[in-house]
Each structure stands twice: as structure tokens, then as C-alpha cells.
Amino acid sequence: MIEEYITDIDADEGNLLIFDKTGYKLSINIPDNITRENVYDIWFNLPCGIPVTHREVDTYSSELSEIKIKATDKCLEVGSGLAEWIPYILEKIEFDERPTVIELSDYKKMKNMLQYAINLRIDPKITPELESLVRRCDVYLDPEKVNLINFPFIDAIQNNPELVGKFDVVVDIMGADLYQNMSSYGFYVSGIEKRLLAPDGILISQDPHKTFRNIGNN
Ligand SMILES: C[S@@+](CC[C@H](N)C(=O)[O-])C[C@H]1O[C@@H](n2cnc3c(N)ncnc32)[C@H](O)[C@@H]1O
């Protein structure tokens, strides 16, 4: 089935916008020179307004790059979006158990929209970036590589209680901890993320206000 999209230009910001019928929005800003700093030049917004970005590993905090991940480690990323960490570690390490991802956005939908953007031939400078994000979607969607739990974080934990106490490494970079903190309900997402750690597991959580590293599930 051929998807229908609406394209528009955001004249203030100079972004090309692509909308699907369900309210997914892909924004593409075409800079003169794509540099590593311009990691937000392509991003999605979900119908609920949450942005889906694609951080590259060399822009993560040093906390994450300093962890030496082993093939035996059980890894989880929460709110990975289109980020590079999971595809990156999968290229480097042959894991005993595939990493788990908890992410609420629809990778199939985002892949189709990126593919549509590629076919628009917007600018040769942006095409390799779009193609790289399509490849990341393919990794997240590959059940042989990734255990993708395609639900909001709290639902994912409620539906999969076996995740508690399981992980050696839990990573949340501007993910559920930033967007779904539920202080009004009396708990914080990072508190629940700590409960997913194995006894010596490490949680790396990063948002614009803080980066923290927690060892152990206490
Ligand atoms: C700003 S993006 C960050 C993506 C990536 N970690 C990065 O650093 O570029 C936020 C991501 O968190 C996801 N997210 C937000 N709240 C979530 C929740 N409650 N459960 C699962 N994913 C969530 C969004 O869908 C989005 O992909």
C-alpha cells in the first residue's frame, strides 16, 4: 500500500515538513554543511508532541563511552529513538543475548517517511543522513538483533515483569526519564529504571539538566 503524506515548508525555521495521516511529523532542515554538531537537522515529532531524535555516539556523555560493554552483558535502552548507540554496540559486539529497546514510537512508520523523503531528492547533502537513519530503523526492527518492546515505558514494565533485576547496562538519554516523569503519581521513571538493574548493573541517564550514573539496584 502506498502511504499518503503531506509536505509543507516551515518558512520561519527553513524546515521541510512531512506529515503522515496519524500525526507523525518529519522535519528536515538543510544546513549548508552537515557537521557532527548538527544532530537535530532531521527529527520526528510524535502526535503527542514528543520529539524523536538521532544522537550519534560521539555526542553522548563520557559516562556512556567509558563503560566497557561485554558480550555477556544484558543491555537495555529506554527511549532510543533513532539514536546510534544500539546499532553501534551491535556492530562491535556479538552479544550472547540481543539488547532490549523500550520505545513508544513506530519504527516502521518512521522508516517509510524517511524513505519518502529520500525519494523527494531534497538535497544530495541530506540523503546519506536519511539513508543512515533508515538503516538504524532496520536494526531496531530486526528481531534477530533487538528485542524491541514497542510500548511506553511504564506499560512495557507492567507487561514484562521479567525485566526487573535483569540488566547489566540501562541507558536512557533524553528518553522516558525526561518525557514521562511521573512525579505527580509519586514516582520517577529513573527510580523504576534502577529496579531493572542486575545487582552490579549500571544506569546511565542523561537529560539537559543532569547526567547520572547509578550502580546497583538500590
Ligand atoms: C528526544 S528523543 C531522544 C532519542 C535518543 N535517545 C537520542 O538521544 O537522540 C526521546 C525519545 O524517547 C522516547 N520516549 C519518550 N517517552 C517514552 C516512554 N514513556 N516510553 C518509551 N519511549 C519514550 C521518544 O519516543 C523518543 O524516541
The ligand as an SDF file (V2000), in Angstrom:
LIG
                    3D

 27 29  0  0  0  0  0  0  0  0999 V2000
   14.4100   13.3670   22.4320 C   0  0  0  0  0  0  0  0  0  0  0  0
   14.2360   11.6970   21.8810 S   0  0  0  0  0  0  0  0  0  0  0  0
   15.7830   11.0050   22.3750 C   0  0  0  0  0  0  0  0  0  0  0  0
   16.1630    9.8790   21.4760 C   0  0  0  0  0  0  0  0  0  0  0  0
   17.5950    9.3740   21.6840 C   0  0  0  0  0  0  0  0  0  0  0  0
   17.7420    8.7660   22.9910 N   0  0  0  0  0  0  0  0  0  0  0  0
   18.5770   10.4980   21.4840 C   0  0  0  0  0  0  0  0  0  0  0  0
   19.2980   10.8120   22.4320 O   0  0  0  0  0  0  0  0  0  0  0  0
   18.6340   11.0550   20.3880 O   0  0  0  0  0  0  0  0  0  0  0  0
   13.1170   10.9940   23.0770 C   0  0  0  0  0  0  0  0  0  0  0  0
   12.7850    9.5610   22.7970 C   0  0  0  0  0  0  0  0  0  0  0  0
   12.2000    8.9760   23.9530 O   0  0  0  0  0  0  0  0  0  0  0  0
   11.0580    8.2430   23.5590 C   0  0  0  0  0  0  0  0  0  0  0  0
   10.1560    8.2040   24.7120 N   0  0  0  0  0  0  0  0  0  0  0  0
    9.6760    9.2530   25.4030 C   0  0  0  0  0  0  0  0  0  0  0  0
    8.8970    8.8290   26.4000 N   0  0  0  0  0  0  0  0  0  0  0  0
    8.8870    7.4800   26.3390 C   0  0  0  0  0  0  0  0  0  0  0  0
    8.2600    6.4610   27.1100 C   0  0  0  0  0  0  0  0  0  0  0  0
    7.4880    6.7480   28.1400 N   0  0  0  0  0  0  0  0  0  0  0  0
    8.4510    5.1850   26.7720 N   0  0  0  0  0  0  0  0  0  0  0  0
    9.2430    4.8590   25.7060 C   0  0  0  0  0  0  0  0  0  0  0  0
    9.8630    5.7820   24.9490 N   0  0  0  0  0  0  0  0  0  0  0  0
    9.6930    7.0740   25.2620 C   0  0  0  0  0  0  0  0  0  0  0  0
   10.5040    9.0240   22.3770 C   0  0  0  0  0  0  0  0  0  0  0  0
    9.6360    8.2530   21.5800 O   0  0  0  0  0  0  0  0  0  0  0  0
   11.7920    9.4210   21.6670 C   0  0  0  0  0  0  0  0  0  0  0  0
   12.2320    8.4310   20.7770 O   0  0  0  0  0  0  0  0  0  0  0  0
  1  2  1  0
  2  3  1  0
  2 10  1  0
  3  4  1  0
  4  5  1  0
  5  6  1  0
  5  7  1  0
  7  8  2  0
  7  9  1  0
 10 11  1  0
 11 12  1  0
 11 26  1  0
 12 13  1  0
 13 14  1  0
 13 24  1  0
 14 15  1  0
 14 23  1  0
 15 16  2  0
 16 17  1  0
 17 18  1  0
 17 23  2  0
 18 19  1  0
 18 20  2  0
 20 21  1  0
 21 22  2  0
 22 23  1  0
 24 25  1  0
 24 26  1  0
 26 27  1  0
M  CHG  2   2   1   9  -1
M  END
$$$$
